[in-house]
Amino acid sequence: MHIDIELDPSIGERLFAVAEQQGQSASALIAQALQAWLAERSAWPAAVANFEGIPDAPRFEALRDAMPAPTDDPLA
């Protein structure tokens, strides 16, 4: 996919300097940066990803058994 972007001249100069140092194109560096940014944005926050539950909390299934059955079918 082709996308045109406009950069501040100082950012463009730094981009091309780093691209030359690393032997890559500016487009490749931009693509890598966007991939990393998108991966970070779509990942669960560490607090959620590392959550191991609450040891003393009852399982949801156990609570469901104690619930009364519905009197009417809500989808009917």
Phi and psi restraints in degrees (range 20) as a CNS / XPLOR table:
assign (resid 1 and name C) (resid 2 and name N)
       (resid 2 and name CA) (resid 2 and name C) 1.0 -106.5 20.0 2
assign (resid 2 and name N) (resid 2 and name CA)
       (resid 2 and name C) (resid 3 and name N) 1.0 127.4 20.0 2
assign (resid 2 and name C) (resid 3 and name N)
       (resid 3 and name CA) (resid 3 and name C) 1.0 -133.1 20.0 2
assign (resid 3 and name N) (resid 3 and name CA)
       (resid 3 and name C) (resid 4 and name N) 1.0 133.2 20.0 2
assign (resid 3 and name C) (resid 4 and name N)
       (resid 4 and name CA) (resid 4 and name C) 1.0 -97.5 20.0 2
assign (resid 4 and name N) (resid 4 and name CA)
       (resid 4 and name C) (resid 5 and name N) 1.0 133.6 20.0 2
assign (resid 4 and name C) (resid 5 and name N)
       (resid 5 and name CA) (resid 5 and name C) 1.0 -130.2 20.0 2
assign (resid 5 and name N) (resid 5 and name CA)
       (resid 5 and name C) (resid 6 and name N) 1.0 155.3 20.0 2
assign (resid 5 and name C) (resid 6 and name N)
       (resid 6 and name CA) (resid 6 and name C) 1.0 -113.1 20.0 2
assign (resid 6 and name N) (resid 6 and name CA)
       (resid 6 and name C) (resid 7 and name N) 1.0 126.7 20.0 2
assign (resid 6 and name C) (resid 7 and name N)
       (resid 7 and name CA) (resid 7 and name C) 1.0 -113.1 20.0 2
assign (resid 7 and name N) (resid 7 and name CA)
       (resid 7 and name C) (resid 8 and name N) 1.0 152.3 20.0 2
assign (resid 7 and name C) (resid 8 and name N)
       (resid 8 and name CA) (resid 8 and name C) 1.0 -60.5 20.0 2
assign (resid 8 and name N) (resid 8 and name CA)
       (resid 8 and name C) (resid 9 and name N) 1.0 138.2 20.0 2
assign (resid 8 and name C) (resid 9 and name N)
       (resid 9 and name CA) (resid 9 and name C) 1.0 -53.2 20.0 2
assign (resid 9 and name N) (resid 9 and name CA)
       (resid 9 and name C) (resid 10 and name N) 1.0 -39.0 20.0 2
assign (resid 9 and name C) (resid 10 and name N)
       (resid 10 and name CA) (resid 10 and name C) 1.0 -66.9 20.0 2
assign (resid 10 and name N) (resid 10 and name CA)
       (resid 10 and name C) (resid 11 and name N) 1.0 -36.7 20.0 2
assign (resid 10 and name C) (resid 11 and name N)
       (resid 11 and name CA) (resid 11 and name C) 1.0 -67.6 20.0 2
assign (resid 11 and name N) (resid 11 and name CA)
       (resid 11 and name C) (resid 12 and name N) 1.0 -42.4 20.0 2
assign (resid 11 and name C) (resid 12 and name N)
       (resid 12 and name CA) (resid 12 and name C) 1.0 -60.8 20.0 2
assign (resid 12 and name N) (resid 12 and name CA)
       (resid 12 and name C) (resid 13 and name N) 1.0 -41.9 20.0 2
assign (resid 12 and name C) (resid 13 and name N)
       (resid 13 and name CA) (resid 13 and name C) 1.0 -63.6 20.0 2
assign (resid 13 and name N) (resid 13 and name CA)
       (resid 13 and name C) (resid 14 and name N) 1.0 -43.8 20.0 2
assign (resid 13 and name C) (resid 14 and name N)
       (resid 14 and name CA) (resid 14 and name C) 1.0 -64.7 20.0 2
assign (resid 14 and name N) (resid 14 and name CA)
       (resid 14 and name C) (resid 15 and name N) 1.0 -40.8 20.0 2
assign (resid 14 and name C) (resid 15 and name N)
       (resid 15 and name CA) (resid 15 and name C) 1.0 -59.4 20.0 2
assign (resid 15 and name N) (resid 15 and name CA)
       (resid 15 and name C) (resid 16 and name N) 1.0 -49.8 20.0 2
assign (resid 15 and name C) (resid 16 and name N)
       (resid 16 and name CA) (resid 16 and name C) 1.0 -66.9 20.0 2
assign (resid 16 and name N) (resid 16 and name CA)
       (resid 16 and name C) (resid 17 and name N) 1.0 -33.0 20.0 2
assign (resid 16 and name C) (resid 17 and name N)
       (resid 17 and name CA) (resid 17 and name C) 1.0 -66.2 20.0 2
assign (resid 17 and name N) (resid 17 and name CA)
       (resid 17 and name C) (resid 18 and name N) 1.0 -44.5 20.0 2
assign (resid 17 and name C) (resid 18 and name N)
       (resid 18 and name CA) (resid 18 and name C) 1.0 -67.5 20.0 2
assign (resid 18 and name N) (resid 18 and name CA)
       (resid 18 and name C) (resid 19 and name N) 1.0 -40.5 20.0 2
assign (resid 18 and name C) (resid 19 and name N)
       (resid 19 and name CA) (resid 19 and name C) 1.0 -59.6 20.0 2
assign (resid 19 and name N) (resid 19 and name CA)
       (resid 19 and name C) (resid 20 and name N) 1.0 -43.3 20.0 2
assign (resid 19 and name C) (resid 20 and name N)
       (resid 20 and name CA) (resid 20 and name C) 1.0 -65.7 20.0 2
assign (resid 20 and name N) (resid 20 and name CA)
       (resid 20 and name C) (resid 21 and name N) 1.0 -42.2 20.0 2
assign (resid 20 and name C) (resid 21 and name N)
       (resid 21 and name CA) (resid 21 and name C) 1.0 -60.9 20.0 2
assign (resid 21 and name N) (resid 21 and name CA)
       (resid 21 and name C) (resid 22 and name N) 1.0 -38.6 20.0 2
assign (resid 21 and name C) (resid 22 and name N)
       (resid 22 and name CA) (resid 22 and name C) 1.0 -90.8 20.0 2
assign (resid 22 and name N) (resid 22 and name CA)
       (resid 22 and name C) (resid 23 and name N) 1.0 -3.7 20.0 2
assign (resid 22 and name C) (resid 23 and name N)
       (resid 23 and name CA) (resid 23 and name C) 1.0 68.9 20.0 2
assign (resid 23 and name N) (resid 23 and name CA)
       (resid 23 and name C) (resid 24 and name N) 1.0 32.1 20.0 2
assign (resid 23 and name C) (resid 24 and name N)
       (resid 24 and name CA) (resid 24 and name C) 1.0 -124.4 20.0 2
assign (resid 24 and name N) (resid 24 and name CA)
       (resid 24 and name C) (resid 25 and name N) 1.0 165.7 20.0 2
assign (resid 24 and name C) (resid 25 and name N)
       (resid 25 and name CA) (resid 25 and name C) 1.0 -82.8 20.0 2
assign (resid 25 and name N) (resid 25 and name CA)
       (resid 25 and name C) (resid 26 and name N) 1.0 158.0 20.0 2
assign (resid 25 and name C) (resid 26 and name N)
       (resid 26 and name CA) (resid 26 and name C) 1.0 -61.2 20.0 2
assign (resid 26 and name N) (resid 26 and name CA)
       (resid 26 and name C) (resid 27 and name N) 1.0 -37.2 20.0 2
assign (resid 26 and name C) (resid 27 and name N)
       (resid 27 and name CA) (resid 27 and name C) 1.0 -61.8 20.0 2
assign (resid 27 and name N) (resid 27 and name CA)
       (resid 27 and name C) (resid 28 and name N) 1.0 -40.8 20.0 2
assign (resid 27 and name C) (resid 28 and name N)
       (resid 28 and name CA) (resid 28 and name C) 1.0 -64.2 20.0 2
assign (resid 28 and name N) (resid 28 and name CA)
       (resid 28 and name C) (resid 29 and name N) 1.0 -41.3 20.0 2
assign (resid 28 and name C) (resid 29 and name N)
       (resid 29 and name CA) (resid 29 and name C) 1.0 -65.6 20.0 2
assign (resid 29 and name N) (resid 29 and name CA)
       (resid 29 and name C) (resid 30 and name N) 1.0 -41.5 20.0 2
assign (resid 29 and name C) (resid 30 and name N)
       (resid 30 and name CA) (resid 30 and name C) 1.0 -63.4 20.0 2
assign (resid 30 and name N) (resid 30 and name CA)
       (resid 30 and name C) (resid 31 and name N) 1.0 -42.9 20.0 2
assign (resid 30 and name C) (resid 31 and name N)
       (resid 31 and name CA) (resid 31 and name C) 1.0 -62.2 20.0 2
assign (resid 31 and name N) (resid 31 and name CA)
       (resid 31 and name C) (resid 32 and name N) 1.0 -42.3 20.0 2
assign (resid 31 and name C) (resid 32 and name N)
       (resid 32 and name CA) (resid 32 and name C) 1.0 -63.7 20.0 2
assign (resid 32 and name N) (resid 32 and name CA)
       (resid 32 and name C) (resid 33 and name N) 1.0 -43.3 20.0 2
assign (resid 32 and name C) (resid 33 and name N)
       (resid 33 and name CA) (resid 33 and name C) 1.0 -63.8 20.0 2
assign (resid 33 and name N) (resid 33 and name CA)
       (resid 33 and name C) (resid 34 and name N) 1.0 -41.2 20.0 2
assign (resid 33 and name C) (resid 34 and name N)
       (resid 34 and name CA) (resid 34 and name C) 1.0 -67.2 20.0 2
assign (resid 34 and name N) (resid 34 and name CA)
       (resid 34 and name C) (resid 35 and name N) 1.0 -39.6 20.0 2
assign (resid 34 and name C) (resid 35 and name N)
       (resid 35 and name CA) (resid 35 and name C) 1.0 -61.5 20.0 2
assign (resid 35 and name N) (resid 35 and name CA)
       (resid 35 and name C) (resid 36 and name N) 1.0 -44.1 20.0 2
assign (resid 35 and name C) (resid 36 and name N)
       (resid 36 and name CA) (resid 36 and name C) 1.0 -65.3 20.0 2
assign (resid 36 and name N) (resid 36 and name CA)
       (resid 36 and name C) (resid 37 and name N) 1.0 -42.0 20.0 2
assign (resid 36 and name C) (resid 37 and name N)
       (resid 37 and name CA) (resid 37 and name C) 1.0 -65.1 20.0 2
assign (resid 37 and name N) (resid 37 and name CA)
       (resid 37 and name C) (resid 38 and name N) 1.0 -44.3 20.0 2
assign (resid 37 and name C) (resid 38 and name N)
       (resid 38 and name CA) (resid 38 and name C) 1.0 -66.3 20.0 2
assign (resid 38 and name N) (resid 38 and name CA)
       (resid 38 and name C) (resid 39 and name N) 1.0 -38.0 20.0 2
assign (resid 38 and name C) (resid 39 and name N)
       (resid 39 and name CA) (resid 39 and name C) 1.0 -63.8 20.0 2
assign (resid 39 and name N) (resid 39 and name CA)
       (resid 39 and name C) (resid 40 and name N) 1.0 -40.5 20.0 2
assign (resid 39 and name C) (resid 40 and name N)
       (resid 40 and name CA) (resid 40 and name C) 1.0 -66.4 20.0 2
assign (resid 40 and name N) (resid 40 and name CA)
       (resid 40 and name C) (resid 41 and name N) 1.0 -39.4 20.0 2
assign (resid 40 and name C) (resid 41 and name N)
       (resid 41 and name CA) (resid 41 and name C) 1.0 -70.9 20.0 2
assign (resid 41 and name N) (resid 41 and name CA)
       (resid 41 and name C) (resid 42 and name N) 1.0 -30.3 20.0 2
assign (resid 41 and name C) (resid 42 and name N)
       (resid 42 and name CA) (resid 42 and name C) 1.0 -93.0 20.0 2
assign (resid 42 and name N) (resid 42 and name CA)
       (resid 42 and name C) (resid 43 and name N) 1.0 -7.1 20.0 2
assign (resid 42 and name C) (resid 43 and name N)
       (resid 43 and name CA) (resid 43 and name C) 1.0 -80.2 20.0 2
assign (resid 43 and name N) (resid 43 and name CA)
       (resid 43 and name C) (resid 44 and name N) 1.0 150.9 20.0 2
assign (resid 43 and name C) (resid 44 and name N)
       (resid 44 and name CA) (resid 44 and name C) 1.0 -66.4 20.0 2
assign (resid 44 and name N) (resid 44 and name CA)
       (resid 44 and name C) (resid 45 and name N) 1.0 144.9 20.0 2
assign (resid 44 and name C) (resid 45 and name N)
       (resid 45 and name CA) (resid 45 and name C) 1.0 -59.0 20.0 2
assign (resid 45 and name N) (resid 45 and name CA)
       (resid 45 and name C) (resid 46 and name N) 1.0 150.4 20.0 2
assign (resid 45 and name C) (resid 46 and name N)
       (resid 46 and name CA) (resid 46 and name C) 1.0 -55.9 20.0 2
assign (resid 46 and name N) (resid 46 and name CA)
       (resid 46 and name C) (resid 47 and name N) 1.0 -38.7 20.0 2
assign (resid 46 and name C) (resid 47 and name N)
       (resid 47 and name CA) (resid 47 and name C) 1.0 -61.2 20.0 2
assign (resid 47 and name N) (resid 47 and name CA)
       (resid 47 and name C) (resid 48 and name N) 1.0 -34.6 20.0 2
assign (resid 47 and name C) (resid 48 and name N)
       (resid 48 and name CA) (resid 48 and name C) 1.0 -81.1 20.0 2
assign (resid 48 and name N) (resid 48 and name CA)
       (resid 48 and name C) (resid 49 and name N) 1.0 -46.0 20.0 2
assign (resid 48 and name C) (resid 49 and name N)
       (resid 49 and name CA) (resid 49 and name C) 1.0 -62.2 20.0 2
assign (resid 49 and name N) (resid 49 and name CA)
       (resid 49 and name C) (resid 50 and name N) 1.0 -33.0 20.0 2
assign (resid 49 and name C) (resid 50 and name N)
       (resid 50 and name CA) (resid 50 and name C) 1.0 -95.6 20.0 2
assign (resid 50 and name N) (resid 50 and name CA)
       (resid 50 and name C) (resid 51 and name N) 1.0 1.8 20.0 2
assign (resid 50 and name C) (resid 51 and name N)
       (resid 51 and name CA) (resid 51 and name C) 1.0 -66.3 20.0 2
assign (resid 51 and name N) (resid 51 and name CA)
       (resid 51 and name C) (resid 52 and name N) 1.0 126.5 20.0 2
assign (resid 51 and name C) (resid 52 and name N)
       (resid 52 and name CA) (resid 52 and name C) 1.0 -107.7 20.0 2
assign (resid 52 and name N) (resid 52 and name CA)
       (resid 52 and name C) (resid 53 and name N) 1.0 9.0 20.0 2
assign (resid 52 and name C) (resid 53 and name N)
       (resid 53 and name CA) (resid 53 and name C) 1.0 91.7 20.0 2
assign (resid 53 and name N) (resid 53 and name CA)
       (resid 53 and name C) (resid 54 and name N) 1.0 177.4 20.0 2
assign (resid 53 and name C) (resid 54 and name N)
       (resid 54 and name CA) (resid 54 and name C) 1.0 -110.0 20.0 2
assign (resid 54 and name N) (resid 54 and name CA)
       (resid 54 and name C) (resid 55 and name N) 1.0 114.6 20.0 2
assign (resid 54 and name C) (resid 55 and name N)
       (resid 55 and name CA) (resid 55 and name C) 1.0 -54.5 20.0 2
assign (resid 55 and name N) (resid 55 and name CA)
       (resid 55 and name C) (resid 56 and name N) 1.0 -38.6 20.0 2
assign (resid 55 and name C) (resid 56 and name N)
       (resid 56 and name CA) (resid 56 and name C) 1.0 -90.0 20.0 2
assign (resid 56 and name N) (resid 56 and name CA)
       (resid 56 and name C) (resid 57 and name N) 1.0 -1.6 20.0 2
assign (resid 56 and name C) (resid 57 and name N)
       (resid 57 and name CA) (resid 57 and name C) 1.0 -74.9 20.0 2
assign (resid 57 and name N) (resid 57 and name CA)
       (resid 57 and name C) (resid 58 and name N) 1.0 136.6 20.0 2
assign (resid 57 and name C) (resid 58 and name N)
       (resid 58 and name CA) (resid 58 and name C) 1.0 -69.9 20.0 2
assign (resid 58 and name N) (resid 58 and name CA)
       (resid 58 and name C) (resid 59 and name N) 1.0 150.7 20.0 2
assign (resid 58 and name C) (resid 59 and name N)
       (resid 59 and name CA) (resid 59 and name C) 1.0 -70.3 20.0 2
assign (resid 59 and name N) (resid 59 and name CA)
       (resid 59 and name C) (resid 60 and name N) 1.0 146.1 20.0 2
assign (resid 59 and name C) (resid 60 and name N)
       (resid 60 and name CA) (resid 60 and name C) 1.0 -57.8 20.0 2
assign (resid 60 and name N) (resid 60 and name CA)
       (resid 60 and name C) (resid 61 and name N) 1.0 -38.7 20.0 2
assign (resid 60 and name C) (resid 61 and name N)
       (resid 61 and name CA) (resid 61 and name C) 1.0 -59.9 20.0 2
assign (resid 61 and name N) (resid 61 and name CA)
       (resid 61 and name C) (resid 62 and name N) 1.0 -35.9 20.0 2
assign (resid 61 and name C) (resid 62 and name N)
       (resid 62 and name CA) (resid 62 and name C) 1.0 -67.0 20.0 2
assign (resid 62 and name N) (resid 62 and name CA)
       (resid 62 and name C) (resid 63 and name N) 1.0 -37.0 20.0 2
assign (resid 62 and name C) (resid 63 and name N)
       (resid 63 and name CA) (resid 63 and name C) 1.0 -71.2 20.0 2
assign (resid 63 and name N) (resid 63 and name CA)
       (resid 63 and name C) (resid 64 and name N) 1.0 -33.3 20.0 2
assign (resid 63 and name C) (resid 64 and name N)
       (resid 64 and name CA) (resid 64 and name C) 1.0 -63.2 20.0 2
assign (resid 64 and name N) (resid 64 and name CA)
       (resid 64 and name C) (resid 65 and name N) 1.0 -36.9 20.0 2
assign (resid 64 and name C) (resid 65 and name N)
       (resid 65 and name CA) (resid 65 and name C) 1.0 -62.9 20.0 2
assign (resid 65 and name N) (resid 65 and name CA)
       (resid 65 and name C) (resid 66 and name N) 1.0 -28.1 20.0 2
assign (resid 65 and name C) (resid 66 and name N)
       (resid 66 and name CA) (resid 66 and name C) 1.0 -84.9 20.0 2
assign (resid 66 and name N) (resid 66 and name CA)
       (resid 66 and name C) (resid 67 and name N) 1.0 -8.2 20.0 2
assign (resid 66 and name C) (resid 67 and name N)
       (resid 67 and name CA) (resid 67 and name C) 1.0 -78.9 20.0 2
assign (resid 67 and name N) (resid 67 and name CA)
       (resid 67 and name C) (resid 68 and name N) 1.0 142.6 20.0 2
assign (resid 67 and name C) (resid 68 and name N)
       (resid 68 and name CA) (resid 68 and name C) 1.0 -70.9 20.0 2
assign (resid 68 and name N) (resid 68 and name CA)
       (resid 68 and name C) (resid 69 and name N) 1.0 150.3 20.0 2
assign (resid 68 and name C) (resid 69 and name N)
       (resid 69 and name CA) (resid 69 and name C) 1.0 -69.8 20.0 2
assign (resid 69 and name N) (resid 69 and name CA)
       (resid 69 and name C) (resid 70 and name N) 1.0 147.2 20.0 2
assign (resid 69 and name C) (resid 70 and name N)
       (resid 70 and name CA) (resid 70 and name C) 1.0 -65.4 20.0 2
assign (resid 70 and name N) (resid 70 and name CA)
       (resid 70 and name C) (resid 71 and name N) 1.0 145.0 20.0 2
assign (resid 70 and name C) (resid 71 and name N)
       (resid 71 and name CA) (resid 71 and name C) 1.0 -82.7 20.0 2
assign (resid 71 and name N) (resid 71 and name CA)
       (resid 71 and name C) (resid 72 and name N) 1.0 -32.3 20.0 2
assign (resid 71 and name C) (resid 72 and name N)
       (resid 72 and name CA) (resid 72 and name C) 1.0 -125.4 20.0 2
assign (resid 72 and name N) (resid 72 and name CA)
       (resid 72 and name C) (resid 73 and name N) 1.0 150.9 20.0 2
assign (resid 72 and name C) (resid 73 and name N)
       (resid 73 and name CA) (resid 73 and name C) 1.0 -78.4 20.0 2
assign (resid 73 and name N) (resid 73 and name CA)
       (resid 73 and name C) (resid 74 and name N) 1.0 112.9 20.0 2
assign (resid 73 and name C) (resid 74 and name N)
       (resid 74 and name CA) (resid 74 and name C) 1.0 -67.4 20.0 2
assign (resid 74 and name N) (resid 74 and name CA)
       (resid 74 and name C) (resid 75 and name N) 1.0 -14.6 20.0 2
assign (resid 74 and name C) (resid 75 and name N)
       (resid 75 and name CA) (resid 75 and name C) 1.0 -100.4 20.0 2
assign (resid 75 and name N) (resid 75 and name CA)
       (resid 75 and name C) (resid 76 and name N) 1.0 0.4 20.0 2
